[in-house]
Amino acid sequence: MQHIRGIETEQSRRDARWNAARGLGDCAAYMANEAQRMGALGFAYLARPEHSVRGPSWLRGATASVEAHYRYAREIMGITDGDQFYA
């Protein structure tokens, strides 16, 4: 039987982390990680050149959505604005 190594995808690794969660603390850590990841992907998405022709209202809405991901992650982790300032 042949074994293929290293074929994990990002989705399968996230699924493995989620399935390994045993308590509420593990779930909170997973959700904070995912919220930060989605926020980072969102900022990369906003920086794409094809979005430079969109209007300011679209940019405000998209930026607010991305900031909400980070705000949710900080809320889960219990990080305040003061903590972020000194980090």
DACORCOR-V343132 format. One record per residue. N is the residue number from 1. BURIAL is 1 if it has 24 or more other C-alpha atoms within 12 Angstrom, else 0. Layout:
N/BURIAL
N/BURIAL
This chain:
1/0
2/0
3/0
4/0
5/0
6/0
7/0
8/0
9/0
10/0
11/0
12/0
13/0
14/0
15/0
16/0
17/0
18/0
19/0
20/0
21/0
22/0
23/0
24/0
25/0
26/0
27/0
28/0
29/1
30/1
31/1
32/1
33/1
34/1
35/1
36/1
37/0
38/0
39/1
40/0
41/0
42/1
43/0
44/0
45/0
46/1
47/0
48/0
49/0
50/0
51/0
52/0
53/0
54/0
55/0
56/0
57/0
58/0
59/0
60/0
61/0
62/1
63/0
64/0
65/0
66/1
67/1
68/0
69/1
70/1
71/0
72/1
73/1
74/1
75/0
76/1
77/0
78/0
79/0
80/0
81/0
82/0
83/0
84/0
85/0
86/0
87/0
